[in-house]
Amino acid sequence: MLVLVAPGQGAQSPGFLTPWLELPGLADRLGAWSEVVGLDLIAYGTTGGADEIRDTAVAQPLLVAAALASAEALGVTPGLLAGHSVGEFAAAALAGVLTPEQALGLVRDRAGAMAKAAAVTATGMTAVLGGVEEEVLAALDKHGLTPANINGAGQIVAGGTLEQLAAFKEDPPARARLIALSVAGAFHTHHMAPAVDSLREAAWNVVPSDPAIPLLSNSDGQAVATGAEFLQRLVDQVSSPVRWGSCMETMAGLGVTEMIELLPGGTLTGLAKRALRGVRTVALKTPDDLDAARELIK
């Protein structure tokens, strides 16, 4: 079984869209989506600096548009779909729950609301690699931090105030390595609660369809049967932990044998190589990876 996965915030890098614009029709598609989100996605994805595309209001629409454009260029139908954090919106569109325009419109509103919530208090996120999970979670609790991403493969991402993260850095769990992430706030924590209400209001008039392809939820890693339930989970997930490790456990249980990570790929296939042994992976980073991805599923 093939699973297509869409990465979340932090996967972007300056200029990552540049080589993709050579593909026929892709620039036109991104131009139309730029109108939907009110941003020049092509400019941000080609000439935007690291700080510019780190901005939540830019990064989230850019990532979803990139994932959708690369999926269209790939042109395959998977047996399963999943996205990490904002990547769930791309997965929802590919499953038919939302149209690309609905997904991007909601992401535009989500990103704006999350950026506004992040501006209230100086917050951030730190990846914790290794250590004993129970000890890592206990250390997070000690410092008032939230396990915002439980990614599996020995990785948990902590979210909280910059002061809490600084104290955690001085008192890390045993045998764990800490990496500060280039994000603009403590996403998927209680700091994002104001954004939930804003996104719920934006989603009120969106009429979703039921998934045409099995679609996993970050809430618990399980497939969701109805579009209405998935849309509700997209709203609630803004302030709730991402359980990507649970998603990978479900992938293993369903018999996934191949994974293709949509643009800008690398993060989720890296986790899969450690947690889903034997699953063949391809990460879409440049158009040259499309042939490898198609070969993977022959």
C-alpha positions in Angstrom: 0.0 0.0 0.0 1.2 3.5 -0.9 0.7 6.4 1.5 1.2 10.0 0.5 2.1 12.3 3.3 2.3 16.1 3.5 4.8 17.8 5.8 4.2 20.5 8.4 5.6 23.9 9.3 9.4 24.0 9.5 9.9 21.9 6.3 10.2 25.0 4.1 13.6 26.4 3.0 14.5 29.5 0.9 14.1 28.9 -2.8 12.6 25.4 -2.5 9.9 26.1 -5.2 12.3 27.4 -7.8 13.0 24.2 -9.8 9.3 23.2 -9.8 8.3 26.3 -11.8 9.8 24.7 -14.9 7.0 22.1 -14.9 4.1 22.9 -17.3 1.2 24.6 -15.7 2.6 24.6 -12.2 3.3 28.4 -12.1 -0.3 29.1 -13.3 -1.7 26.9 -10.6 0.4 28.6 -7.9 -0.6 32.0 -9.3 -4.3 31.1 -9.0 -3.8 29.9 -5.4 -1.9 33.1 -4.6 -5.2 34.9 -5.3 -7.0 32.6 -2.9 -4.6 33.2 0.0 -3.7 36.8 -0.8 0.0 36.1 -1.0 2.5 35.8 -3.9 3.3 32.2 -3.3 5.8 32.1 -6.2 7.8 35.0 -4.8 7.9 33.6 -1.3 8.8 30.1 -2.6 11.6 31.3 -4.8 13.1 34.6 -3.5 11.7 34.8 0.0 14.3 34.8 2.8 14.4 32.4 5.7 12.8 34.9 8.1 10.1 35.8 5.6 8.9 32.2 5.0 9.2 31.4 8.7 6.3 33.8 9.3 3.4 31.6 10.2 1.0 33.6 7.9 3.3 32.8 5.0 4.7 29.4 5.8 1.4 27.6 6.2 -0.3 28.6 2.9 3.1 28.1 1.1 3.5 24.6 2.4 0.0 23.4 1.6 0.2 24.9 -1.9 3.5 23.2 -2.5 2.2 19.9 -1.3 -0.8 20.1 -3.6 1.2 21.2 -6.6 3.7 18.4 -6.2 0.9 15.8 -5.8 -0.7 17.1 -9.0 2.7 16.8 -10.8 3.2 13.3 -9.4 -0.2 12.1 -10.6 -0.7 9.0 -8.6 -3.6 7.7 -6.5 -2.5 6.4 -3.1 -4.2 3.9 -0.8 -3.8 6.1 2.2 -3.3 9.8 3.0 -1.9 11.7 6.0 -0.5 15.1 6.8 1.5 16.5 9.7 0.0 19.5 11.4 -0.9 22.0 8.6 -0.1 19.2 6.1 -3.5 17.7 7.1 -5.1 20.4 5.0 -3.3 19.2 1.9 -4.1 15.6 2.7 -7.8 16.6 3.2 -7.9 18.2 -0.2 -6.2 15.2 -1.9 -8.8 12.9 -0.2 -11.6 15.0 -1.5 -12.8 16.2 1.9 -12.0 19.8 0.8 -11.4 21.4 -2.6 -7.9 22.9 -2.9 -9.4 26.3 -2.8 -11.3 25.5 0.4 -8.2 24.0 2.0 -6.1 27.1 1.1 -8.7 29.5 2.3 -9.0 27.8 5.7 -5.2 27.6 5.9 -5.0 31.4 5.2 -7.4 32.0 8.1 -5.7 29.4 10.3 -2.3 30.9 9.7 -3.5 34.5 10.4 -5.2 33.4 13.6 -2.2 31.4 14.8 0.2 34.2 14.1 -2.0 36.6 16.1 -2.1 34.1 19.0 1.6 33.6 18.8 2.2 37.4 19.2 0.5 37.5 22.6 3.3 35.7 24.4 6.9 34.9 23.2 6.7 31.1 22.7 8.6 28.5 20.7 9.2 24.8 20.1 12.2 22.5 20.8 12.6 19.0 19.4 13.7 16.4 21.9 15.6 13.5 20.2 16.2 10.3 22.2 15.9 9.7 25.9 13.3 7.5 27.6 9.8 8.7 26.6 8.4 8.6 30.2 11.4 10.6 31.4 11.1 13.1 28.6 7.4 13.6 29.3 8.1 14.0 33.0 10.8 16.6 32.2 8.4 18.6 30.0 5.8 18.5 32.7 8.3 19.7 35.3 9.0 22.8 33.2 5.4 23.5 32.3 5.9 22.5 28.6 3.5 20.7 26.3 4.4 17.7 24.2 3.0 19.4 21.1 4.2 16.8 18.6 4.6 13.2 19.6 6.3 12.1 16.4 7.4 8.6 17.1 10.9 7.3 16.3 12.2 8.8 19.5 11.2 12.3 18.8 8.9 14.6 20.8 8.5 18.3 20.2 8.0 20.6 23.2 6.1 23.8 23.1 5.9 26.6 25.6 7.2 30.1 26.5 10.8 31.0 25.7 11.6 31.2 29.4 10.3 27.6 29.9 12.3 26.3 26.9 15.4 28.0 28.2 15.0 26.4 31.6 14.4 23.0 29.9 17.6 23.5 27.9 19.5 23.9 31.2 17.9 20.8 32.7 17.3 18.3 29.8 16.3 14.7 30.2 19.0 12.1 30.3 20.4 10.8 27.0 18.3 13.3 25.0 19.4 15.9 22.4 17.6 19.2 22.1 17.1 21.2 18.9 15.4 24.6 18.8 13.0 24.7 15.9 12.6 27.6 13.5 8.9 28.3 14.1 7.1 31.4 15.2 5.2 30.1 18.2 4.1 27.1 20.4 1.8 25.5 18.0 -0.6 22.7 19.1 -0.5 23.9 22.7 -2.9 26.0 24.9 -1.2 29.1 23.6 -3.1 28.6 20.4 -6.6 28.4 22.0 -7.7 31.8 20.6 -6.9 30.6 17.1 -9.3 27.7 17.5 -12.3 30.0 17.8 -11.2 32.0 14.8 -10.8 28.9 12.6 -14.1 27.4 13.8 -15.9 30.6 12.6 -14.1 30.4 9.2 -15.0 26.7 8.8 -18.7 27.3 9.6 -19.7 27.8 6.0 -17.5 25.1 4.5 -19.4 22.0 3.4 -16.9 19.1 3.4 -17.2 15.8 1.5 -16.5 12.4 2.9 -13.0 11.0 2.2 -12.7 9.2 -1.2 -9.3 7.8 0.1 -8.7 6.7 3.7 -7.4 9.7 5.6 -5.6 9.5 8.9 -6.1 12.1 11.7 -3.3 13.6 13.8 -5.7 13.5 16.8 -5.3 9.8 17.3 -3.7 8.3 14.2 -6.9 6.7 13.1 -8.8 7.0 9.8 -11.8 9.3 9.9 -15.0 8.2 8.1 -16.7 11.5 7.5 -15.7 14.9 6.1 -17.6 16.7 8.8 -15.6 14.9 11.6 -12.3 15.5 9.8 -13.1 19.2 9.4 -13.9 19.5 13.1 -10.6 17.7 14.0 -8.7 20.2 11.8 -10.2 23.0 13.8 -9.5 21.4 17.2 -6.0 20.3 16.3 -4.7 23.8 16.3 -4.4 23.7 20.1 -4.0 19.9 20.5 -0.9 17.7 20.2 0.0 16.1 16.9 0.3 12.3 17.4 2.3 11.4 14.3 3.7 8.4 16.0 0.2 7.0 16.2 -0.3 7.7 12.5 2.8 5.7 11.7 1.5 2.8 13.9 -1.7 2.8 11.9 0.3 2.8 8.7 2.2 -0.2 9.8 -1.0 -2.0 10.9 -2.7 -1.3 7.5 0.3 -2.8 5.6 1.9 0.3 4.1 4.8 -0.7 2.0 5.7 2.6 0.2 5.7 6.3 1.4 6.0 9.4 -0.8 6.4 12.6 1.1 5.2 15.6 -0.9 7.1 18.9 -1.3 9.1 20.0 0.6 9.9 16.4 1.6 12.4 14.9 4.0 11.1 15.3 7.6 8.4 12.6 7.5 10.4 10.1 5.4 13.2 10.6 7.9 10.9 9.5 10.8 9.6 6.6 8.7 13.1 5.2 8.1 13.4 4.8 11.9 9.9 3.8 12.8 8.6 2.0 9.7 11.5 -0.4 8.9 11.1 -2.0 5.5 8.8 0.7 4.1 10.4 2.2 1.0 10.4 6.0 0.9 10.9 8.9 -1.5 10.8 12.5 -0.5 9.9 15.1 -3.1 12.5 17.9 -2.9 13.0 18.7 -6.6 11.3 17.6 -9.8 14.1 15.1 -10.3 12.5 13.1 -7.5 9.3 12.5 -9.4 10.8 9.7 -11.5 12.1 8.0 -8.4 8.6 8.3 -6.8 6.9 6.8 -9.8 9.5 4.0 -10.0 8.8 3.2 -6.3 5.2 2.3 -7.0 5.6 0.3 -10.2 
